[in-house]
Amino acid sequence: MPLACCLSPLASCLLLMTDHPHPSETSPKATLLLVDDRPETLHLLSRLLLRKGYQTHSLTDGVQAVDVAEQLRPDLILLDINMPGIDGFDVCRRLKANSATEGIPIIFVSALDNVLDKVKAFAAGGVDYITKPFQFAEVLARIENQLKLKDLQEQLEAKNQQLQAEVNERIRAEEALRDQEQYLRLILDNIPQQVFWKDTNLVFLGCNQNWANAAQLKSPNDVVGKTDYDMFGDREIAEQFRIQDRRIIDSNTPELHIVAKKQKPDAEGKYLWLDINKIPIHNQEGEVVGILGVLEDITQRKLAEEALKAEKQKSEHLLLNILPKAIVDRLKQLESAIADRFDDTTVMFADIVGFTALSSEVSPVEVVNLLNQIFSLFDRLADKHKLEKIKTIGDAYMVAGGLPIPRSDSPEAVANMALDMLEAMANFQPAGMGPLELRIGMNSGPVVAGVIGIKKFIYDLWGDTVNVASRMESTGVPGRIQVSEDTYRKLHNSFVFEERGLTPIKGKGTMKTYWLVGRKEF
C-alpha cells in the first residue's frame, strides 16, 4: 500500500504537496507555505526557493491552507487572492484569528493591482503585497526582509521577557545581593536599558552606567543621595516626577510603558523618546522599600511610527480628493460595493459656452490652465456651500446636494452656488480672451449613488433626476440657470424665477421650466 494511503487526509495532503529535493547536509533557511490556484506558478516558485535553501510546501486550496498552516507552522506564507473555495483575504483573516498561526507573516502575491485590494490585504493582516507578474529577486528580497523582521521581533520579545525576569529576580533578591554590589553593578552596566532606583523618601540609591550617561554624570555613584530637585534644573518637572513616584509607592502599583519625550537634549542636541517603566520594590515581607525605574530609548521606533503616520495621512488626503469622506470611511471598513438611494437630492450641471471652439484656437497647456482656474473657483464655491462635486466632463461641471449625507436644504444650497457661479464667471476675465459664459441646469428628485469600477474608481450618480438635470443645462441659454418644475416648487418661496414655459426635452417630451433669476429680499 502506498505511504500516502496510510496517512490521515491532512497528512496525505502534506506529503503529496511537498517538494522532495535531495536532502541537503545543512538545515533549510526557513519553511515556506505557498498558496496559489495555479500549479505551474507554485511549481516554478517552489523550485526557485528550494535552490535558495528554503523548504517549501505548496497548496492550491484556501481551506486546506488554513488547516495545513496550523499543523505545519511555517515561517512565512506566500498567498494568492483569487482561489477556489475561500479567497486569500479570508484565508489571511482566519490565520490571524488563530493564536497558533497569528504570528506567521503573510505576503500576498496577486495579479490584482488596484488600491482597494491592497488596502484589503493589509487590513486582513498581510505584511506585504507583490503584484504579478513578479521578479523572483523581488520576491526573494521581500521574503528575506520579512523573515529578518520576524526574527528581530522574536529576539525583542525574548529580550523583554529576559529583562523582566532579571528585574523581578533582582527585586526578590535585593538583600541577598546587597553584599554583592560589584556583581550587581556588572549586570546593570551591561544591559541596554537605563536603570535607577530610589528609596521610599525618593532619594536616589543608585543607577546603571547608561542612566548616568543619559543624565550627563561622570559616574553612577554621583547620583547617590540626590533627589529629583538636585538632578533637574526645572523644579516643576522635578515635582511632576516626585508626584508620580510617590503615587507608585503609596498605591503599590507599577506604571508601565509610559512613552515620553526626554526633557533635555542629548550631546548632539537631539531630543529622545523613552519608554518608561516604574515598579515598587518589595522586601522579603512584601513591604515596599523603594522604586525601580527602567527606561528604554525608543526614538527610532517613534520616528518610524511618525513617518508611517505621515504616509497614512498623505494616502487619506489623496482619497479625500477623489471620494467624499463618508465614502472613504466606508471603504476603510472594506465594503465590497457601495450603492445608496437618496430620495431628495438636487443635481446641477454647468457648461462653459463655446469652450470647445476656444480649445482649438489655443495651446493644450493654455486650455488646461484655463479650465483649472475656472474649476478651482467652482471647487471653492462647492466647499463654501458644503456641496459634493461629483465630476467634470470636458468643460462641464457636475455638483449635487443632499448626498452622501442627506440634508434638507440641498435645493437652496445648489441654487446659491449656481448664482455665485454666474457672478464668478462674470468677474473672470482670462488674459487675451473675451468673456466666458456659463449655461446651467438644475433638477431635484431621487438618485442612486455609488462607487464604480476597480481602477480609478469614482463616486457617481444615476437616475432620471440626473438625466433631466443634464437636459436643463443643454436646452438652456448662456448666462442663465434653467430649472425643472420639481426644483421650482422647492425654491419659489426663497428665490426669484421667471417662467420660461413649455420646453421640448429629449426623452421627456415637453416640460414646464423656469429661469432662476436671484434671491428674494426679506
C-alpha positions in Angstrom: 0.0 0.0 0.0 1.4 3.5 -0.9 2.6 5.5 2.1 0.1 8.3 1.3 -2.9 5.9 1.7 -1.8 5.1 5.3 -2.0 8.7 6.5 -4.8 10.9 7.5 -6.3 13.1 4.7 -4.4 16.1 6.0 -1.2 14.2 6.4 -1.6 12.8 2.9 -2.1 16.3 1.6 1.1 17.4 3.3 3.0 14.5 1.9 1.7 14.9 -1.7 2.1 18.7 -1.8 5.7 18.9 -0.6 8.6 19.0 -3.0 11.1 16.4 -2.1 14.5 17.5 -3.3 17.6 15.6 -2.3 18.1 16.4 1.4 21.0 18.8 1.9 23.6 18.5 4.5 22.5 21.7 6.2 19.1 22.6 7.6 16.8 24.8 5.4 16.8 28.5 6.0 13.1 28.5 6.7 9.9 26.7 5.9 7.6 28.5 3.4 3.9 27.7 2.6 3.0 28.6 -1.0 -0.7 29.0 -1.7 -1.8 29.7 -5.3 -4.6 28.3 -7.6 -2.2 27.8 -10.4 0.0 24.7 -10.0 2.6 26.0 -12.6 3.1 29.1 -10.5 3.6 27.0 -7.4 6.0 24.6 -9.1 8.2 27.4 -10.5 8.3 29.4 -7.3 8.9 26.3 -5.2 11.8 25.2 -7.4 13.4 28.6 -7.3 13.1 28.9 -3.5 14.4 25.4 -3.0 17.6 26.4 -4.8 17.9 29.3 -2.3 17.9 26.9 0.6 14.2 27.2 1.6 11.9 24.3 2.4 8.6 24.8 0.6 5.1 23.3 0.8 2.6 24.1 -2.0 -1.3 24.2 -2.0 -3.9 25.3 -4.4 -6.9 25.5 -2.0 -7.5 28.2 0.7 -9.4 25.9 3.1 -6.6 23.4 3.1 -4.1 26.2 3.6 -5.7 27.2 6.9 -5.5 23.6 8.2 -2.0 22.9 6.9 -0.7 26.2 8.4 -1.9 25.2 11.8 -0.2 21.9 11.7 3.0 22.9 9.7 3.6 26.3 11.5 5.6 27.6 8.5 8.0 30.6 9.0 6.2 32.6 6.2 3.3 32.2 3.8 3.1 33.4 0.2 -0.7 33.8 -0.5 -2.7 34.4 -3.7 -6.0 36.2 -3.6 -8.2 34.6 -6.2 -8.7 30.9 -5.3 -11.5 28.3 -5.3 -13.4 27.9 -2.0 -12.3 30.9 0.1 -10.2 33.8 -1.3 -6.8 34.9 0.1 -8.4 37.7 2.2 -10.5 35.2 4.1 -7.5 32.8 4.4 -5.5 35.6 6.0 -8.2 36.7 8.3 -8.7 33.1 9.6 -5.0 32.6 10.1 -4.7 35.9 12.1 -7.7 34.9 14.2 -6.0 31.7 15.3 -3.5 32.0 18.1 -1.5 29.2 16.7 -0.9 31.0 13.3 -1.4 34.7 14.0 2.3 35.4 14.2 3.1 33.9 10.8 3.9 36.7 8.3 1.8 36.6 5.2 2.9 38.1 1.9 0.1 38.5 -0.7 1.1 37.6 -4.3 -1.6 38.6 -6.8 -2.3 39.9 -10.2 -4.8 42.3 -8.7 -3.2 45.8 -8.7 -5.8 48.3 -7.5 -5.6 50.3 -4.4 -8.7 48.8 -2.8 -7.4 45.2 -3.0 -4.1 46.3 -1.4 -5.9 48.1 1.4 -8.0 45.0 2.0 -4.8 42.8 2.0 -3.1 44.9 4.7 -6.4 45.2 6.7 -6.7 41.4 6.7 -3.3 41.1 8.3 -0.9 40.9 5.4 2.6 42.3 5.9 3.5 42.9 2.2 1.9 42.8 -1.3 3.6 41.7 -4.5 2.0 42.2 -7.9 2.1 39.5 -10.6 4.0 39.2 -12.9 6.8 39.4 -10.4 10.6 39.3 -10.5 12.0 36.4 -8.4 14.7 38.7 -7.0 12.0 41.0 -5.6 10.1 38.0 -4.1 13.2 36.7 -2.5 14.2 40.1 -1.1 10.8 40.6 0.4 10.8 37.1 1.9 14.2 37.6 3.5 13.1 41.0 4.8 10.0 39.7 6.5 11.9 36.7 7.9 14.5 39.1 9.3 11.7 41.3 10.8 10.1 38.1 12.3 13.5 37.1 13.8 14.1 40.5 15.2 10.6 40.6 16.8 11.2 37.2 18.4 14.6 38.4 19.7 13.0 41.6 21.0 10.2 39.7 22.8 12.8 37.3 24.2 14.9 40.2 25.4 12.0 41.9 27.0 11.0 38.7 28.8 14.5 38.2 29.9 14.8 41.8 31.2 11.5 41.4 33.1 12.8 38.2 34.6 16.0 39.8 35.6 14.3 42.8 37.2 11.9 40.5 39.1 14.8 38.4 40.3 16.8 41.5 41.4 13.7 42.7 43.4 13.3 39.3 45.2 17.0 39.0 45.9 17.7 42.7 46.9 19.0 42.0 50.4 20.9 38.9 49.3 22.7 40.9 46.6 23.5 43.8 48.8 26.8 42.3 49.7 27.5 41.5 46.1 27.2 45.1 44.8 30.0 44.7 42.4 28.4 41.7 40.7 25.0 43.6 40.5 26.8 46.6 39.0 28.4 44.4 36.4 24.9 43.1 35.4 23.3 46.5 35.4 26.0 48.1 33.3 25.7 45.5 30.6 22.0 45.8 29.8 20.9 48.3 27.2 18.2 50.0 29.3 18.7 52.9 31.6 18.0 51.8 35.2 17.8 53.7 38.5 16.4 53.0 42.0 15.2 55.2 44.9 14.1 54.6 48.5 10.7 55.4 49.9 11.8 59.0 50.5 12.5 59.3 46.8 16.3 59.7 47.3 18.4 58.1 44.6 20.2 54.9 45.8 21.9 54.2 42.5 21.7 53.8 38.8 23.5 52.0 36.0 26.1 53.4 33.6 23.5 54.0 30.8 21.3 56.1 33.1 24.4 58.0 34.3 25.4 58.7 30.7 22.0 60.0 29.8 21.9 62.2 32.9 25.4 63.5 31.9 27.0 62.2 35.2 30.7 61.2 35.3 29.8 58.1 37.4 26.7 56.2 38.6 27.9 57.0 42.1 27.3 60.7 41.6 23.6 60.2 41.8 23.6 58.5 45.2 21.9 60.7 47.9 20.4 63.2 45.4 16.8 64.0 44.7 14.9 65.0 41.6 15.3 68.6 42.6 19.1 68.1 42.5 19.0 66.4 39.1 16.6 68.6 37.2 17.1 72.4 36.9 13.4 72.8 36.3 11.6 72.5 39.7 8.2 72.0 38.1 9.5 68.9 36.1 11.1 67.5 39.3 7.9 67.9 41.2 6.0 66.0 38.5 8.4 63.1 38.7 8.1 63.0 42.5 4.3 63.1 42.4 4.4 60.1 40.0 6.9 58.1 42.1 5.0 58.8 45.3 1.8 57.5 43.7 3.5 54.3 42.7 4.9 53.7 46.2 1.8 54.6 48.1 -0.5 52.6 45.8 2.0 49.7 45.5 1.1 49.7 41.8 3.6 49.8 38.9 3.2 52.2 36.0 4.4 50.6 32.7 5.2 51.7 29.2 4.8 55.5 29.7 6.0 57.0 26.4 7.5 60.4 26.9 9.9 62.9 25.3 13.1 63.4 27.2 13.2 66.9 28.9 16.8 67.6 27.9 18.5 67.0 24.5 21.4 64.6 24.2 25.0 65.7 23.5 24.1 66.2 19.8 21.2 68.5 20.7 18.6 65.8 19.7 15.6 65.0 21.9 15.0 61.3 22.6 11.8 59.4 23.2 11.7 57.0 26.1 9.6 54.0 27.2 9.4 54.4 31.0 8.6 51.6 33.4 8.4 52.2 37.2 7.7 49.5 39.7 7.7 49.3 43.5 10.5 47.4 45.2 9.5 44.9 47.9 11.5 43.2 50.7 11.0 39.6 51.7 8.0 40.5 53.8 6.3 42.1 50.8 6.7 45.7 52.1 7.5 48.5 49.7 11.1 49.7 50.3 11.7 51.7 47.1 11.0 52.2 43.5 12.8 50.9 40.4 12.8 52.7 37.1 13.7 51.1 33.7 13.9 53.4 30.7 14.4 52.3 27.1 15.3 54.6 24.2 12.6 54.2 21.6 13.5 57.2 19.4 14.0 55.2 16.2 10.7 53.4 16.7 8.9 56.7 17.4 10.4 58.3 14.3 9.3 55.2 12.3 5.8 55.5 13.7 5.6 59.2 12.9 6.8 58.6 9.3 4.2 55.8 8.9 1.5 58.2 10.3 2.6 60.9 7.8 2.4 58.5 4.9 -1.1 57.3 6.1 -2.2 60.9 6.2 -0.9 61.5 2.7 -2.8 58.4 1.4 -6.0 59.6 3.2 -5.7 63.1 1.8 -5.4 61.6 -1.7 -8.5 59.5 -1.2 -10.4 62.5 0.1 -9.5 64.4 -3.1 -11.1 61.6 -5.1 -14.1 60.5 -3.0 -16.4 62.0 -0.3 -15.2 61.5 3.3 -18.3 59.4 4.2 -17.5 57.0 1.3 -13.8 56.8 2.2 -14.8 55.8 5.7 -17.0 53.1 4.4 -14.2 51.8 2.1 -11.9 51.6 5.1 -14.5 49.2 6.5 -13.8 47.0 3.4 -17.3 47.3 2.0 -17.1 45.5 -1.4 -19.8 47.5 -3.1 -21.3 50.9 -2.2 -24.7 51.9 -3.6 -27.3 54.0 -1.9 -30.6 55.6 -2.9 -31.3 59.2 -1.9 -34.9 60.4 -2.3 -34.3 64.2 -2.0 -31.3 65.5 -4.0 -30.7 68.4 -6.2 -28.3 68.0 -9.2 -26.7 70.8 -11.2 -24.8 70.7 -14.5 -22.8 73.8 -15.7 -21.2 74.0 -19.1 -18.8 76.7 -20.4 -20.3 78.0 -23.6 -18.1 78.0 -26.6 -15.2 76.3 -24.9 -14.9 73.6 -27.5 -14.3 76.1 -30.2 -11.9 78.1 -28.0 -9.9 74.9 -27.3 -9.0 74.6 -31.0 -7.6 78.1 -31.0 -5.2 78.0 -28.0 -2.4 75.6 -27.0 -3.2 72.5 -24.8 -1.4 74.0 -21.9 -3.5 77.1 -22.1 -6.7 75.0 -22.3 -5.7 73.1 -19.1 -4.6 76.2 -17.2 -7.8 78.0 -18.1 -10.0 75.1 -17.0 -8.0 74.7 -13.8 -8.6 78.3 -12.9 -12.3 78.1 -13.6 -12.9 74.8 -11.9 -10.8 75.8 -8.9 -13.3 78.7 -8.5 -16.2 76.3 -8.6 -14.4 73.9 -6.2 -14.1 76.7 -3.6 -17.8 77.5 -4.1 -18.7 73.9 -3.6 -16.8 73.9 -0.3 -18.4 77.2 0.7 -21.9 75.8 0.2 -21.0 72.3 1.6 -22.0 70.5 -1.7 -20.5 67.5 -3.3 -18.6 67.9 -6.5 -19.3 64.7 -8.5 -17.1 65.1 -11.5 -16.0 67.2 -14.5 -16.6 66.0 -18.1 -14.6 68.1 -20.5 -15.7 71.6 -19.8 -18.8 70.6 -17.9 -19.0 70.6 -14.1 -21.4 68.5 -12.0 -22.5 69.1 -8.4 -25.1 67.5 -6.2 -26.6 68.4 -2.8 -28.2 66.0 -0.3 -25.6 63.2 -0.5 -23.7 61.2 0.6 -25.0 62.7 3.8 -28.7 63.8 3.4 -29.6 67.5 4.1 -32.9 69.2 4.0 -31.7 72.5 2.4 -29.8 71.0 -0.6 -32.0 72.8 -3.2 -31.3 76.2 -1.6 -27.5 75.4 -1.4 -27.3 74.3 -5.0 -29.3 77.4 -6.1 -27.0 79.7 -4.2 -23.9 78.1 -5.7 -25.4 78.4 -9.2 -26.0 82.1 -8.7 -22.5 82.5 -7.3 -21.0 80.7 -10.3 -22.6 83.1 -12.7 -21.3 86.0 -10.7 -17.8 84.5 -10.6 -17.7 83.9 -14.3 -18.9 87.5 -15.0 -15.9 88.7 -13.0 -13.5 86.2 -14.6 -11.6 87.8 -17.4 -8.9 85.5 -18.9 -6.0 87.4 -20.4 -6.2 87.8 -24.2 -9.7 86.3 -24.4 -13.3 87.5 -24.5 -15.6 87.0 -21.5 -16.8 83.4 -21.0 -20.4 82.4 -20.1 -22.0 79.5 -18.3 -25.1 77.5 -19.2 -26.5 76.0 -16.0 -29.3 73.4 -15.4 -30.8 72.1 -12.2 -33.3 69.3 -11.2 -34.4 67.7 -8.0 -35.5 64.2 -7.1 -34.3 60.7 -6.2 -30.9 59.3 -7.4 -28.8 56.2 -6.9 -25.2 56.9 -5.9 -22.3 54.7 -5.6 -18.7 53.8 -6.3 -18.0 52.0 -9.6 -15.0 50.3 -11.2 -11.9 48.6 -9.8 -9.4 51.1 -11.1 -9.5 54.9 -10.8 -13.0 54.5 -9.3 -15.3 57.4 -8.8 -18.4 58.3 -6.8 -21.2 58.8 -9.4 -24.9 59.3 -9.7 -27.6 57.6 -11.8 -31.3 58.0 -12.5 -33.9 60.1 -14.3 -33.2 63.1 -12.0 -29.6 63.2 -13.3 -30.7 63.0 -16.9 -33.3 65.8 -16.6 -30.7 68.0 -14.8 -28.4 67.4 -17.8 -31.2 68.3 -20.2 -31.9 71.5 -18.2 -28.4 72.6 -18.9 -28.2 71.5 -22.6 -31.5 73.2 -23.5 -30.7 76.4 -21.6 -29.2 79.6 -22.8 -25.8 81.2 -22.0 -25.7 83.2 -18.8 -28.9 81.7 -17.3 -30.0 79.0 -14.9 -32.8 76.7 -16.1 -34.6 74.6 -13.5 -37.2 72.0 -13.7 -40.7 72.4 -12.2 -39.7 70.0 -9.3 -36.9 72.3 -8.3 -39.0 75.4 -8.8 -41.6 74.1 -6.3 -38.9 73.7 -3.7 -37.4 77.1 -4.2 -40.1 79.5 -5.3 -40.6 80.9 -1.8 -37.0 81.9 -1.4 -35.8 82.8 -4.9 -37.0 84.9 -7.8 -38.0 83.0 -11.0 -39.2 83.7 -14.5 -41.4 81.2 -16.2 -39.9 80.0 -19.5 -42.9 77.9 -20.5 -43.0 74.5 -22.2 -39.6 73.3 -23.4 -39.0 70.3 -25.5 -36.8 67.8 -23.6 -35.2 64.8 -25.3 -36.8 61.6 -24.0 -39.3 63.5 -21.9 -41.5 65.4 -24.4 -42.3 68.9 -23.3 -41.7 70.1 -19.7 -42.5 73.3 -17.9 -39.3 75.0 -17.0 -38.2 78.2 -15.2 -35.3 80.6 -15.2 -33.7 81.1 -11.7 -33.1 84.9 -11.5 -31.9 85.6 -8.0 -32.6 85.6 -4.3 -35.7 87.1 -2.7 -35.2 90.1 -0.4 -36.7 89.6 3.1 
